[in-house]
Amino acid sequence: MRQSGTNLPKVGRYNRAVVLDRIQLADGISRQEIAQHTGLTAQTVSGIVRKLLDEGIVREDGVDRSGGGGRPRTRLRINPGAGNAVGLHFDPAELTCAVVDLLGRPLITQRRPAPLGTAPADVVAAMADLVRDVLAEADLPRSRVLGLGLACPGPIDQELGFVVEPPRLVGWNRVPLQRMLCEATGLPVTIDNDATAAAIGERWAGAGRGVANFAYFCIGTGVGGGLVLNHQVYRGGSLNAAEFGHTSVLEDGPQCYCGNRGCLETLVSPEAIVAETYRRLQQQPTDTVLLEPFRRDPDMLNHAVVRVAAADGDPVAAAVIDEAAQRVASVVVNVVNVTDVDLIVLGGRGIRHVEQRYVDAVATAVSTRPLSRHIRVVEVTHSPLGPDAAVVGGAALVLHHIFSPQLSVLLPN
């Protein structure tokens, strides 16, 4: 692959994004501090800030007089009301839509069941109705909306905006979802894998703010992931990197729909956790509150019930959840050894109520097993965005695409 240069207009756009990114990450920052952090000249920073102020994206907000005897420094902040983005999360069971401000803070959020077993056109129509309702509730003119970001199951052909045979959507073969949603809503649409979108949401408004290298694990119906390396979203050759759920954990484990055996996803999915709980309850343990409900109606014993019981300290449920958390921890150690990230963020509906059990298992693993543990210990945290990480991430796709510095901008088309 040949190395190509760039041109000054592209450098100018990149520098603008660098300055804006620094302002967005800081809770008030001066022009001088931006220059110090970015390596740009004071003149370049001043020119970029002047344009951002004129556009209303940035505002001057107070004066910092803590710099000794020097001149007071004017603090710069993002103007959160300068624009809005719409996020849409398409889960096979649920549609979630939110409007966020420029800081990624949700203003309005609505949820409704996804139409199951229907054609893509019907799902897109339901999406468009939801977007329309959310914008009406937010009372936003279309001129304020920068775009719509769709977080959906992958894999995704990013170049064409196609969803390519997602595992839980039968008949969805190379669906041009980006174009269809754009036509249905009249908004520019950015599309990405839901876990990658959630990672971008964490970078914009969650635990990943300002962190150069981190990995996001989304544990839900399946297990997805996102990688940020050197402040850039890492996508890989097909733009579908970080499929952590398809890391093989057991060589002779269950068959996975991807074609491999013993994938992490097959061992920690809701179905797997419920099946393991059934197996243990069939041994008639006497120290669990789950045994009587299981005897009365096994179908009532779902993933949420197991998680809540584990959170309450039930020994059978806790043992099942802790075993799943150990499986996740093993894959996290592999990711840390390969990528050398500084932070692991755990999120997704699949760990709701038992977040700390997963965090503790992973934190113990990364403090004792990676090769780099004697140099520094990787931080592990639960997503502060919680179940809304993907829908905030959808909106953050728009903000990230418009405002964040991306090295791909400097490359020739």
N, C-alpha and C positions, 0 to 999 in steps of 0.2 A: 504494500500500500504506500503510495507516494505521500510525502509530507508537503502540504500546501500552505502558502501564506494567506494573509488576509488583507483587508483594506481599511482605511481610516474610518469610513462611515460605520463599519461593523465594530471597530474598536470603540467608537463613540457610544454606540448603543450598549455595548458591554459595560463600559465604565459607568454609564447612567444607571444600569441595573445594579452594579456593585455598590454605588452610593446609596441607592434606594434600599437595597437589602440591608446595608449597615444601619440605616435609620430605622427600618422596620424591626430589626432585632434588638435595638437599644431602647431603653426607657428614657429617651431624651439624650441627644448627643449634639455636640457642637461641630462646626465646620472643621475646626482645627483637629478635633479628635477623629473625624472621618478621614482626614488626610493621613493622620498617624496610623490608623488601622488599615488603610487600603494601599498606602504607598503612592497615591495620586498627589499631584502638586496642589497647593492651596488654591492656585488660580483655576485649575481644572475643577476642583470640588466646588468652588464658589460659583462658577458658571453653570454647573449641573444643578446645584441647589436653587439658583435663581430661576431656572426653567421649571423645576418641580414646584416651586412656590407659585409661579405664574399659572401653572396648570391646576393648582389647588390640591395636589396630591400630598404635599408636605406643608406643614404649618410651623411658624415660630411660636414657641410655647415657653415663655419664661427665660430668665437669665441666670446663669451660674456665676456666682461671685466667690467661689471657693478657690479660685486659682491664685491666691496670694495677692500681690500688688499689681498684677497685670490687668488688662482690660477685661471687663465682664464678657462672658461668652454666651451668645444666644443659643438656646436649646432648640433642636429640631425634632419634630415628631411626625409620624404618618397622620394624615387627616382621615380618620376612619370613615367619615361620611362622604368622601369624595367619589365613591363608587361602590357597587355591590356585585357579588357573584352568586350564582345559583349552583348548589350542589345537589346531585341526584344519585342515590345509591340504589342499585338494582340487585336485590337479593332474590333468589328464586321464590322465597316465601313472602317478601315484603318490599314495598317501595318506600323510600324515605327521601324527603326533599327539604332543603333548607336554603335560606337566603342569609349570606354573611356580609359583614362590612370588610373594609380593607385590612383589618387586623385578624380576619378569620373568625370573628365572633358571630355565632348564629343569632339572627334577629327573629326569625320565624322558622319553625320546624313542623312538618306534618308527616304522618305515616298512614299507610293503608295497605291492605293485603295485595300482593301481586296476583294478577290473573294467572291461574295455573293451567297448564296443558293447552294453552292457546297459541295462536300464530304470533310471530314477532310483530306483525302490524297491530294486533290487538294490545300487546304489551306497550308498544310505543304510544298508542292512543291513550292508554291509561297514564303513562308517564307525562304526556303533554297536558292532560287534564289536571294532574297533580301540580305540575309547574305553574299552570295558569291560576290554580286556586291559591298557591303559596304567594305568587306575586300580587294577587288581588288582596290577600290578607295583609301583606306588607305595605300595600298602597304605594308601590314603586312604579314610576314611569319606565318604559323600556329603555329610554335614553340613559338611565342610571345603571343599567345592567351590563356588565362587561362581557358576560358570557355564561354558558352552562357547562359544568363539568360533570361527566357521567362516570361513576365508579361502578364497575360491573364485573361479573365473572369472566375470567380469561380461559384460554389464551386469546390474545388480541393481535390482529394485523394492524400495527400502528400506522403504517403508511397509507393504508386504504380505509382505516376506521371500521374494519370488519371484526365481529365476534366469531371465533372459529371453534365450533364444536365444543362449547362448555359442557362439562361432565353431567350436570344436573338439568340441562335444558335440551330435551330430546327434539331433534329436528332442526336445531339452530346450527346450520352448516354455512359458514361464511356469510353471516347476516350483516348487511351494511348499516349497522346500528347508528353510527355517527351521522351519516347522511339522512337517515330516516328521522332521527330525532331533531336534527337541524330543520328539516322541512316542516315537521309537525309543530315546532315551537317558534320558528322564526329567529332563533338565537344561534350565535356561533357556538359550536359544541366541541369540547375537548374530551377525549375518552381515554380511560386507562383501566388496568386491572384494579379491582377494589382494594387489594392489600397494598399495592404500590401507591394508590391514591391516598390511603390512610397514612402511609409513611410520609407523604408530602404534606398531609394535614398536620402530622406531628412536627414536621420541620417548620411549618408556617405558624402554628398556634398551639403546639403541645410540648411534649417532653423533649423533642429534638431541636427546639429553637437554639440556634447558635452552635450546635454540636456538629463538628466536621465529619465524624464517622459514626454512624449508628445503624442498627438493624431493627426492623419492626417485624414482630411475629403476630399475625392475625389468626386467632384460634376461634373458629366458629363451626359452621357446618363442615368446612374443610380447614386446612391450614395453609395460609398464604403468607407472603412476606414482602418486604421492601427494603432496599439498601440505599443508604446515602454514604458516599465515599468522597472525601475531600470536598464536602459541601455540594457535590453533584449527585443527582439521582442516577444510580447505576442500573442500566437496563439490559446490557448484554447484546449479543449479535442479533437475536430475533426480537429484541426489546421486550422480552418476557422473563427477565432474570428473577431470582429470589423465590423460586417455588420450593420453599423449605419443606412443605408438606410431603414432597415426593423424594425426600432423602430416605434411603433404605436403612431401616433400623434393625429389622430381623430378616436374615437371609431366607428363612423358610416360613416367613410370616404370611398373613392373609394376602390374597391376590388383590391388587389395586387396579382400578379402572385405567390407570395410565399405562399398564403393561408390566410393571414391576411387582415384586412381592415385598411385604413387610414395610411399606412406606409409613412414615410417621402418621400421615392422615388416617390410615386404616386402623391405627392403634389408639388414637386419641379422639376420634370423631364421636359425636353424640351416640351414634349407633354402637360403637365399640365400647364406650363407657357403660351404656345401659346393658349390653350383653355381658360384660364382665360383672356387673352388679348382680344380674340374674344368676350367673354361675355361682357366685359366692353365697347368695341367698338360698340356693338349692341345697347347700350344705347345712341348712337349718341353724345358723348362728343364733344365740340367745341374747346377744348384747347390742342389738340394733333395733331401731324404731321402724325400719323398713320391712321387717319380716311379715308383720300382720297385714299391712296394705298389699304386699306382694302376694300373700296367700289369697286375699279377697279378689284382687283384680290386677294381674301383672301388667296389663296395658296402662294402668295409671302411673306406673313407675317410669317416668321419662327422665331425660337428661337434667331438666331444671330441678326436679325433685331430688335427684342425687346430689346436685351441687348445693342446694339449700341444706340438705341433711349433713353434708360434709362441712359446710360452714358452721353448723351447730355442734360439730364435734362427733357425729355418729361414726363409730369405728369402721364399719363396713364401707360406708360412702367415702369417708376420709381416706381409707386405704386405696380405694379405686382411683380417686382423684390424685392422690399422691403418686401412684404408679404412673398415671398419665403425665403428671408434671415431670417425673424423672425421665420419661421418654423425650419430652420437649427439651429438657435440660441437656440431654446427650447431643441432640441436633444443634442446640445453641453453642455448645462447646466446639463442635466442628466448624460452625460459622465463624466463631471468634478466632479459631486457629487459622482459618483460610483468609479472612478479611481484616483481622486485627482491629475491629471496631472498638470504640470507647464506651458505647452505651447499647444496651438491649432494652427495647420497649415491648412489653407484652400487652396485647389488647384483643378485642373481639368478644362477641356475646357468649362464646363457649367457656369463658372463665369467669363470668359474672357470679358474684357471691364468693368465689374461691380465688380471687386474684392473688391474695397474699400467699396462699399455698404454692401457687405457680412461681411467684416472684422469689419466695424463699428457696425453692428447689433449684431454680436457675441460678440464683445468687451464690448458693453453696457450690454448685458445679463450676461456675466460672472463677470462683476464688481458689479452687483446688486442682483444676484439671488442665486449663490451657497452658501452653508452653510459655506464654508471656506473663504468667501470673506473678513471677518474681520481679517484674519491672513495674507493672501496675495492675490493679484489679479492675475489671470491667464493671461499670455501674449497671444495675438492673432496676427497672421501674415499671409500674403499671401505667398504661396510657391515661393521662388526665382527661382525654376526650371521651373515654369510655366507649359505650356502644355507638356513639355518634362519630367515631373517628373516620369512618368511610364516607359519610355524607359531608362532613366538614372537609375531608380530603378531596371530595369531588369539586367543591367550590374552590379549594386551594389549588386544584389543577389549573383553574383559570388564572388565579393570582400569580401562581408560580410561572406559568407560561408568559405572562405579560411583564412581570416585575422582577423575577429572580435572575441573577447572573448565571447564564448557562454557556459552557464552553462551546457547545455546538453552534452557537450564534457566530463564533469567530471562524467557523469552517466554511469552505465554499459549498454552494448548493450543488 
